[in-house]
């Protein structure tokens, strides 16, 4: 549990300084006055500042995360949203959103949903002493997208073999690239690797043993698909 000791001319000023450093409001902490301020002799000698110990209250990470989500949804005028939380392990959770207007939160190819997932993880870990991983899904978008990417991977892997050349996919997020790599990692006739820099990094599917332009470019960086994103 995080604690801070701060000083100020008054208890209030010392407390405000601690709240500013912690980035929280007064209702999120407990304040213990360690030293009362003293004006000293004629207000000139022996003056002493107030000293306080401010301690963050232990809040439930998932409760704070859900509260944050509801606030964001309300600000986007998305109402009547179902929020279902599934704990998949001690440190991993799946939050599933459902509702008529939830498509707005997905965005083009899930970019809005990915951004929201990033923020959700920040909120959860701000209130947790151990690292938590939160996966945010809306109307099973991630499952449907995963299935689409796997079908694409299968089709393009076969195309690469048939045409005996490397196939470069369109730019994808790290999460989507991982789906391609993972799906094809057990095939012995193709290899996959990532090429380029973010946010334009792409997956390349190559017949195993193909010595093409991108194979030469990656050089020593070439690894099996299960190790590259």
N, C-alpha and C positions, 0 to 999 in steps of 0.2 A: 504494500500500500504506500503510495507516494506521500511524502511529507516535505514541508518547506518551513524554514525558520527565517523570518524577515523582521526588519526593524523599521520604525518610522516615528515621526514626531508625536503621533497619537496612535492608539490601538487601531482606529479606523484606517489610517493611512498605511500602517504596516500590513493590515489585512488586505487592503485594496492592491498593494504591491504583490502580495502572494497570489491573489486571484488572477492578476494580470499575467504573472509568470506561468501559472498553471493553465491559463486559458479557460477558466470555468466561472460559473456564477456562484454567488454566496450560498445558495441552497445545496451545492454539491460538495461542501466541505464542512469540517468541524474546526473550530478555532479555539485554541488554548492560549490564554495570555500568560506568558512567562515572566514578563517584567512590565510593571506599570510605568508610564512616563513620569519624569520628575523635572520640575523647573529649576531646581537648585537654589543656591543662595542668591537672592535678589534677581533671579532669572539669568545670572551671569556665570556662576561657578557651580560645578557639580551637576549640570543638567544631564539627564539620562533619557534616551529614546525608549519608546515602547518596543517590546519584543514579543512576537507571537509565533506559535507553531500552528501551521495550517495543514490539515490532513484530508486527502481526498476520500470521500465516502466510497465504499465498495459497492458498485452498481452491477447489476446483471448485464453482461455484454449483449446477450441476445435481446433482452427487453429494450435496451437502448438502441439496438440496431432496428428493431421493429418500429420503435417510436420515430426514429429518423426516417425510415421508409414511408411511414404514414404521412409525415410532414411533407416529404417531397412529393408524394402522390397528390396530396391536397393542393400543394402549390401549383401542380400541373393540371388541376381541375379533373383529376382522375378519381372518380368516386365508386363506391360499392365494389371494392377490390378484396378478393379473398387472399389471405396470407397464411400459408401453411409451412411450418418449419419442421424439417426432419433432421434428426441428429444421426449422422452416418458413422461417426466415431467420436472419441473424446474431444477432438479438436476440429472436426469438420462438420459443417451443417449445409443443408440444402434448403433454400427458401424458394417456395413456388408461389407465384402470383397468378391469379385468375380473375377474369372480369371482362365485360364487354369492350371497354376502351383501353385494355392493357396493351394493345398493339402499338400504341404511341410510345410506350416505354421500350419497345424492342429496337426500333429504328432500322435503318438500312443495314442489312446483314448483321444485325445484332450489335451495332456500334454503341447505341444508346444504352442498351442493356449491359454491355461490357463496362461502360463508364460508370454506370450505377453500381455494378458489382464491385468495382474498384473502391468507390466511396463507402459502400457497405462494409467492406473489409477494413477500411481505415477506422470507421466508427467502432466496429466490434473489437478490434485490437487496441483501441485507445482505452477501453474499459476492461481489458483482460491482462492478467499477469503472464499468460502463455500465449503463443501464437495460434490464432484461429484462422481457418480457411472457410470462407463462405462462398458457396456457389448460388448465384441468383438466376432463377429461370422464370419465364413468363409463358403461360399456356403451352408448356412443354416445347418451347422453341429450340432449346439446346439439343433435346433428343432428336427432333425432326431435322435440325441442321446437321447433326452428327451422321444421321442415316443418309442424308443427301451427299455429304462429303465422302462417305465410305463408298457409295455407289459411283461417285465421280472418280475416286481413287482406283477402283476396280476397272472402270472403263478405260481410263487413261493409261493404266499399267499395261493392259492388253494392247492398247494402241501403240505404246512405246515398243513393245516386243514385236508386233506385227510390222511396224515401219522401221524397226532397228535403229531408233534414234531417241534422244532425250526429249521429254515433254516437260515444258515449263508451265506451271499453273499461274493463275492470276495472284496478285498480292493478297496475303491473308494475315490475320492476327496470329500471335504465337499459339493461342489455344486451338485455332482451326488447323494450323500447320501440324500441331501435335497429333490431331486426329488422323491426318493423312499418313504421317510417319508410323503411328502405332498400328494402323490398319494394314499397312503393307510390310511391316517389319518381319513377318513370318514367311513371306514369299522368298523363295530362293532364286528366282529368275530376275528380280529387279532390286534396285537400291534407290533410296531417296535421300536427298540432302536439301538444305536451304541455301538460297543464293540471294545476294543483295543486302541492302541495309533497310532498317525500319524507317518509315512505315510501308516500304515497298518490297519487303522481303518475300520471296516466293519459294515454293516447293518445286523441286525438279525430280522427275521420275525417270530413271535411266535403266536400260537393260543391263544386267550384271555383266561387268567386264567391258562396257562401252567406254571408249577413250575419246569422248567428245570434248568440245570446247570448254564446257563448264566443269567437266571432270578434271581437265588440266588446270583450270583456274583455281579450283578449291584445293588442289594439291594435297598437302598433308592434313588439311582440315576435313577431308572426306572420312566419314564414319558411317556406321550402320544407322538405319532410320531410327532406331530406338534411343539413340543418343543425341540426335540433332533436332532442333526445332526451327 
